[in-house]
Amino acid sequence: MRRQQRTPSPLPRWRAGRRIPTPSSAPVTRAPSADRRALVPRVGLRGVTQRVRGFISGVAGASPARTALLAFALVILVFTALLSLPFATRDGRVTAFHDALFVAASSVTVTGLTPVNTAEQWSFAGQLVILVAIQIGGLGILSMAALLTLAVSKRLGVRSKLITQEGMSTGRIGEVGSLLRVVVATTLLFELALAVVLIPRFTAHAGSLAEGVWHGIFYSVSAFNNAGFTIHADGLGSLLQDPWIVWTITAGVFAGALGFPVVMVLLKQRWKWSRWNLHTKLTVTTTVALVLGGALLIGLFEWSNPATLGQYGVGERIQYSLFGSVMTRSGGFAVYDVNEQYAETLLLTDALMFVGGGSASTAGGIKVTTLAVMFLAIVAEARGDREVTTHGRTIAPGSLRVAISVLALGATLVLVSTMALVAISGESLQRPLFEVLSAFGTCGLTTGLTAELPPAGKYVLTALMFAGRVGTITFASALALRQRRNLFRYPEERPIIG
């Protein structure tokens, strides 16, 4: 007898005296609102902070160069909004957008170019905003350069990474927090030392302790960050008759232009030449050569010019020649009117502004290490050497390619911007070229053309200050981070050059 197969019953099933509802008959109930809130996981402030930090770290890790560009652009827009407000001006009026944007970009990029007189246009609150922008911009530039250097070092081998980290002097490999703390502490320590020297001198000149403290702090920050902003209507003017002020500002600009990695090596190794890394040796030797050579040529060209050095004694002529040589490379402070200089001095100033200061510093330009590497490559090629060597080290071919790229980028930016400024202003070549190189090198010296330009010309210089300050750092780091391994090699052939 065949056993019949039992079909499932549509009725509810029972087990152990308790009804087990089927999916179709399951009751649908809603929890009270309080219970629903209790079911949602609570995210505290710490969790939100961790999520934000994780998001920022992910974005920055994906493209450090792009993140740096966006961060600086946002900071410039914030300070543009602040300087546009009535409280920032002496007359209580709203500043035109192109002027506020220009001054904000000049402050954050620590350039020093300005279309208005800082002492006459801005109130104390406005000058304080400019000071904060200079400080944030200077710290941001140093921190960005240090972090990008750290990012580049992570792509290197173990030995190269150790050498790079030794040059950064952070103490531990890959410790970003320690690196940033060292950057901030070193910057503030140098600025404090400059302020301690400057405050008594400015107090004596102003006759007021409050003004002396304010002037001392402002000029110490402006000098170390190579900003070149002055809060006196005539610039430093008669204050430069005081040797204490002259040499303190000169020392501050010189130290700021060396670069954070060099300063850290000097603080750690002192004057033990054999323990310096190659970057420090190249930066110090090239910087000293440019300063002394520039001072010698400035003194030679302007010695008998009655409108410039000719009005001073022999000692002051030597002093101001050195001062001018240091300032042309990124400082931006001036002793006399730039327009009174001879044409050959203006051309020399153009060249020094284009070179700028040290890598990972607040100075602009193509950087002295780029010039040094290019010079060494030319010497090696003239000698017929296959490799570029100096101080017992071989310079990697990748570094040479980056130097060539930075030089080409800088020359292209200067060329395009000069053509645009000549077309906008209707001036001959000399003044627009000077303003363009001052903006690209974040120097701040001016022939007065910046204040005469229409808004279109100011926008050109604003973009150039941003590109010259942030662009060269991010461009060089992006090239260094971009590594591609080829699985094959084409046959070698030499084109005719020259």
C-alpha positions in Angstrom: 0.0 0.0 0.0 1.4 3.3 -1.1 1.8 5.9 1.5 0.2 9.2 0.6 2.4 12.3 0.7 1.2 14.9 3.1 0.8 18.4 1.7 1.7 21.4 3.8 -1.3 22.9 5.6 -2.1 26.5 5.1 -3.1 26.8 8.7 -0.8 28.2 11.3 1.6 25.7 12.9 1.7 25.0 16.6 4.6 24.0 18.6 4.7 23.3 22.3 1.4 25.0 22.8 2.6 28.3 21.2 1.7 29.7 17.9 4.6 30.3 15.4 3.4 32.8 12.9 4.2 32.3 9.2 5.8 35.2 7.3 2.6 36.2 5.8 0.8 36.3 9.1 3.6 38.0 11.1 2.3 41.1 12.9 3.8 44.3 11.8 4.4 46.6 14.7 6.2 49.9 15.1 8.5 50.6 17.9 7.8 53.9 19.8 9.9 56.8 18.7 12.0 56.6 21.9 12.8 53.0 21.2 13.7 53.7 17.6 16.2 56.4 18.8 17.6 53.9 21.2 18.2 51.4 18.4 20.2 53.9 16.3 23.9 53.8 17.3 25.1 57.0 18.9 28.1 58.6 17.3 29.9 60.9 19.7 32.1 63.9 19.0 35.1 61.6 19.0 33.6 59.3 16.4 32.7 62.3 14.2 36.3 63.6 14.6 37.8 60.3 13.6 35.5 60.0 10.6 36.5 63.5 9.4 40.2 62.8 10.0 39.8 59.6 8.1 38.1 61.4 5.2 40.8 64.1 5.1 43.6 61.6 5.3 42.1 59.6 2.5 41.7 62.6 0.2 45.2 63.9 1.1 46.8 60.5 0.6 45.2 60.1 -2.8 46.6 63.4 -4.1 48.7 65.5 -1.6 49.5 68.1 -4.3 45.9 68.7 -5.2 44.9 68.9 -1.5 47.6 71.5 -0.8 46.3 73.6 -3.7 42.7 73.5 -2.6 43.6 74.2 1.0 45.6 77.4 0.1 42.8 78.5 -2.3 40.2 78.2 0.5 42.4 80.1 3.0 42.9 82.9 0.5 39.2 83.2 -0.1 38.6 83.4 3.7 41.0 86.2 4.2 39.7 88.0 1.1 36.3 88.0 2.7 37.7 89.4 5.9 39.7 92.2 4.2 36.6 93.1 2.2 34.7 94.1 5.3 34.5 97.7 6.5 36.2 97.0 9.9 39.4 96.2 8.1 39.9 99.7 6.5 40.6 103.1 8.1 37.8 104.9 6.3 35.2 102.1 7.1 34.4 101.4 3.5 34.2 98.1 1.7 37.4 97.2 -0.2 37.1 96.3 -3.8 37.1 92.6 -4.4 40.2 92.6 -6.7 42.2 94.6 -4.2 41.1 92.4 -1.2 41.8 89.3 -3.2 45.3 90.6 -4.2 46.3 91.5 -0.7 44.9 88.2 0.7 46.8 86.2 -1.8 50.0 88.3 -1.3 49.7 87.7 2.5 49.0 84.0 2.4 51.7 83.3 -0.2 54.0 85.6 1.8 54.8 87.8 -1.2 54.5 91.4 -0.1 53.2 92.9 -3.3 50.2 95.2 -2.6 48.2 97.7 -4.7 47.5 99.9 -1.7 49.6 101.4 1.1 49.3 99.0 4.0 49.7 101.7 6.7 47.2 104.1 5.0 44.6 101.6 3.7 44.1 99.2 6.6 43.1 99.8 10.2 44.7 98.0 13.1 42.2 95.2 12.7 43.0 94.9 9.0 46.7 94.9 9.7 46.1 92.2 12.3 44.3 90.1 9.7 47.2 90.5 7.3 49.6 89.4 10.1 47.5 86.3 10.8 47.4 85.5 7.1 51.2 85.8 6.8 51.7 83.5 9.8 49.2 80.9 8.6 50.6 81.1 5.1 54.1 80.7 6.3 53.4 77.8 8.6 51.2 76.3 5.9 54.0 76.5 3.3 56.6 75.0 5.7 54.2 72.3 6.8 53.1 71.5 3.3 56.7 71.3 2.0 57.7 69.1 4.9 54.7 66.7 4.5 55.2 66.5 0.7 58.9 65.7 1.4 57.8 63.0 3.8 55.3 61.7 1.2 58.1 61.5 -1.4 60.5 59.8 1.1 57.9 57.0 1.5 58.3 56.0 -2.1 62.0 55.6 -1.7 64.0 52.5 -0.7 64.9 51.9 3.0 68.3 53.4 2.7 67.1 56.5 0.9 64.2 56.8 3.3 66.6 56.8 6.3 68.8 59.5 4.7 65.8 61.7 3.9 64.3 61.3 7.4 67.7 62.2 8.9 67.7 65.4 6.9 64.2 66.2 8.1 65.3 65.5 11.7 61.9 64.5 13.0 63.2 61.7 15.2 61.0 59.0 13.9 60.3 57.7 10.4 56.8 58.7 9.2 55.7 60.5 12.4 53.7 63.3 10.9 52.6 64.8 14.2 56.2 65.1 15.4 57.2 66.7 12.1 54.5 69.4 12.3 55.3 70.1 15.9 58.9 70.7 15.0 58.0 73.0 12.1 55.6 75.1 14.3 58.0 75.2 17.3 61.0 76.2 15.2 59.1 78.9 13.3 57.7 80.5 16.5 61.1 80.3 18.3 62.8 82.2 15.5 60.1 84.8 15.3 60.2 85.2 19.1 64.0 85.7 19.0 63.6 88.4 16.2 60.8 90.2 18.2 62.9 90.3 21.3 65.6 92.2 19.4 63.3 94.5 17.4 60.8 95.5 20.1 63.2 97.7 22.1 64.5 99.4 18.9 61.0 100.1 17.6 59.9 101.3 21.0 62.7 103.8 21.1 61.8 105.1 17.6 58.0 105.2 18.2 58.2 106.6 21.7 55.4 104.2 22.8 55.7 100.7 24.2 52.5 99.5 22.6 53.6 100.6 19.2 57.0 99.2 19.7 55.6 95.8 20.7 53.2 95.8 17.7 55.9 96.9 15.2 58.4 94.4 16.6 56.0 91.4 16.4 54.7 92.4 12.9 58.2 92.9 11.4 59.6 89.7 13.0 56.8 87.6 11.4 57.1 89.5 8.1 60.9 89.1 8.0 61.1 85.4 8.9 58.3 84.4 6.5 59.9 86.5 3.8 56.7 88.5 3.4 58.1 92.0 3.0 55.0 93.8 4.3 55.6 97.1 6.1 53.1 99.0 8.3 54.9 102.4 7.9 53.6 104.8 5.3 57.1 105.3 3.8 58.2 101.7 4.2 61.0 101.2 6.7 62.4 104.5 5.5 64.5 106.2 8.2 64.3 103.1 10.4 66.9 101.5 8.3 69.4 104.0 9.6 69.4 101.8 12.7 71.9 99.0 12.3 70.1 96.8 14.8 66.9 96.9 12.7 68.8 96.4 9.4 70.8 93.4 10.5 68.0 91.7 12.5 65.6 91.9 9.6 68.4 90.7 7.3 69.1 87.7 9.6 65.4 86.9 9.8 65.0 86.9 6.0 68.2 84.9 5.5 67.1 82.2 8.0 63.6 82.0 6.6 64.9 81.6 3.1 67.2 78.7 3.9 64.3 76.2 4.3 63.1 74.0 7.2 65.2 71.0 6.4 68.4 73.1 6.3 67.6 74.9 9.5 66.9 71.6 11.3 70.2 70.1 10.2 72.1 73.3 11.2 70.4 73.2 14.7 71.3 69.5 15.1 74.8 69.3 13.5 75.9 72.9 14.1 78.9 73.7 11.8 80.1 70.1 11.4 80.4 70.2 7.6 81.1 66.5 7.3 77.8 65.6 9.0 75.6 67.8 6.7 73.6 66.1 4.1 73.9 67.0 0.4 70.8 69.2 0.4 72.2 71.4 3.2 75.6 71.7 1.6 74.1 72.7 -1.8 71.6 75.2 -0.2 74.1 76.9 2.1 76.9 77.2 -0.5 74.7 78.4 -3.3 72.9 80.8 -1.0 76.1 82.4 0.3 77.5 82.6 -3.2 74.3 84.4 -4.5 74.2 86.8 -1.5 77.9 87.8 -1.7 77.9 87.9 -5.5 74.7 89.9 -5.6 76.0 92.3 -3.0 79.2 92.8 -4.9 77.4 93.5 -8.2 74.8 95.8 -6.5 77.6 97.8 -4.9 79.5 98.0 -8.2 76.5 99.1 -10.2 75.0 101.6 -7.7 78.1 102.9 -5.8 78.1 106.3 -7.5 74.3 106.6 -8.0 73.2 109.7 -6.0 69.6 108.4 -5.8 70.6 105.1 -4.3 73.8 104.1 -2.6 75.7 107.2 -3.6 73.9 109.2 -0.9 75.4 107.2 2.0 78.9 106.7 3.4 81.2 103.8 2.6 80.1 101.6 5.6 76.4 102.2 4.8 76.9 101.4 1.1 78.4 98.0 2.0 75.6 97.4 4.5 72.8 98.3 2.1 74.4 96.3 -0.7 74.3 93.2 1.5 70.8 94.1 2.6 69.6 94.6 -0.9 71.1 91.3 -2.1 69.3 89.3 0.6 66.0 91.1 0.0 66.0 90.6 -3.8 65.9 86.9 -3.4 62.5 86.9 -1.5 62.6 89.4 1.4 61.0 92.3 -0.3 62.1 95.1 2.0 63.6 98.1 0.2 66.0 100.9 1.3 65.3 103.2 -1.6 63.0 103.5 -4.6 63.5 100.6 -7.0 62.9 102.9 -10.0 66.0 104.9 -9.1 68.3 102.0 -9.8 70.2 101.6 -13.0 69.0 99.2 -15.7 71.8 96.7 -15.0 70.8 96.6 -11.3 67.2 95.9 -12.3 68.2 93.1 -14.5 70.4 91.6 -11.7 67.4 91.9 -9.4 65.2 90.1 -12.0 67.7 87.2 -12.0 67.9 86.9 -8.2 64.1 87.0 -7.8 63.7 84.2 -10.3 66.1 82.0 -8.4 64.6 82.7 -5.0 65.5 80.8 -1.8 65.9 77.3 -0.5 63.5 74.4 -1.0 60.8 73.8 1.7 61.2 77.5 2.8 58.9 80.5 2.7 60.9 81.9 -0.2 59.7 81.6 -3.8 61.4 81.2 -7.2 62.8 78.1 -8.7 64.9 77.5 -5.6 68.7 77.5 -5.2 69.0 73.7 -5.2 67.4 73.7 -8.7 70.1 76.2 -9.8 72.8 74.2 -8.2 71.8 70.9 -9.8 71.5 72.5 -13.2 74.9 74.1 -12.9 76.5 70.8 -11.8 74.8 69.1 -14.7 76.3 71.6 -17.1 79.7 71.2 -15.6 79.5 67.4 -15.8 78.4 67.5 -19.4 81.3 69.9 -20.3 83.7 67.4 -18.6 82.2 64.4 -20.4 81.1 62.8 -17.1 78.3 60.2 -17.3 77.0 61.1 -13.8 76.5 64.3 -11.9 78.5 64.2 -8.7 79.4 66.6 -5.9 80.6 66.5 -2.3 81.2 62.7 -2.7 77.6 62.0 -3.7 75.9 61.2 -7.0 72.8 63.2 -7.9 70.0 60.8 -9.0 68.8 61.2 -12.6 65.3 61.7 -11.2 66.4 64.8 -9.3 67.9 66.2 -12.5 64.7 65.7 -14.4 62.7 67.4 -11.7 65.1 70.4 -11.7 64.7 70.7 -15.5 60.9 70.5 -15.2 60.7 73.2 -12.4 63.0 75.5 -14.4 60.9 75.0 -17.6 57.7 75.6 -15.6 59.0 78.7 -14.0 60.2 80.2 -17.3 56.9 79.4 -19.0 54.9 81.1 -16.2 57.1 84.2 -16.3 56.9 84.4 -20.1 53.1 84.0 -20.4 52.4 86.4 -17.5 54.8 89.0 -18.8 53.1 89.0 -22.2 49.7 89.3 -20.6 50.8 92.2 -18.3 52.5 94.0 -21.2 49.3 93.7 -23.2 47.1 94.9 -20.3 49.2 97.7 -19.0 50.6 99.0 -22.4 54.0 99.4 -20.7 57.4 98.5 -22.2 59.0 95.3 -21.1 61.1 96.4 -18.1 58.4 97.2 -15.5 56.0 94.4 -16.3 58.8 91.8 -16.3 60.0 93.1 -12.9 56.5 92.9 -11.4 56.0 89.4 -12.8 59.3 88.1 -11.4 58.6 89.7 -8.1 55.2 87.9 -7.9 56.6 84.6 -9.1 59.5 84.7 -6.7 57.2 85.9 -3.9 59.7 88.8 -3.4 57.4 91.8 -3.0 59.7 94.5 -4.5 57.8 96.7 -6.9 58.4 99.5 -9.5 54.9 100.9 -8.6 53.2 99.2 -11.6 51.1 97.0 -9.3 49.2 100.0 -7.9 48.6 101.3 -11.4 47.3 98.2 -13.0 43.6 97.7 -13.8 41.7 94.8 -12.2 42.6 92.4 -15.0 46.4 93.0 -14.4 45.9 92.4 -10.7 44.2 89.1 -11.4 47.1 88.0 -13.5 49.6 88.8 -10.7 47.3 87.2 -8.1 47.3 83.9 -10.1 51.0 84.1 -10.6 51.7 84.6 -6.9 49.6 81.5 -6.2 51.3 79.5 -8.9 54.7 80.7 -8.0 54.3 80.0 -4.3 52.3 76.8 -4.2 52.6 75.5 -7.7 56.4 74.9 -7.8 56.3 72.9 -4.6 53.3 70.7 -5.6 54.6 70.3 -9.2 58.0 69.1 -8.0 56.5 66.8 -5.4 54.0 65.4 -7.9 56.9 64.7 -10.3 58.8 63.0 -7.6 55.8 60.9 -6.5 55.0 59.9 -10.0 57.0 56.8 -10.7 56.4 54.3 -13.5 58.4 51.2 -14.2 58.8 50.3 -17.8 58.9 46.6 -18.7 60.8 47.3 -22.0 63.3 49.7 -23.3 63.5 51.4 -26.7 66.7 51.5 -28.7 68.9 54.5 -27.8 69.5 57.3 -30.3 71.0 60.8 -29.9 69.3 63.8 -31.6 71.5 66.7 -32.7 71.4 69.4 -30.0 72.9 72.8 -30.3 
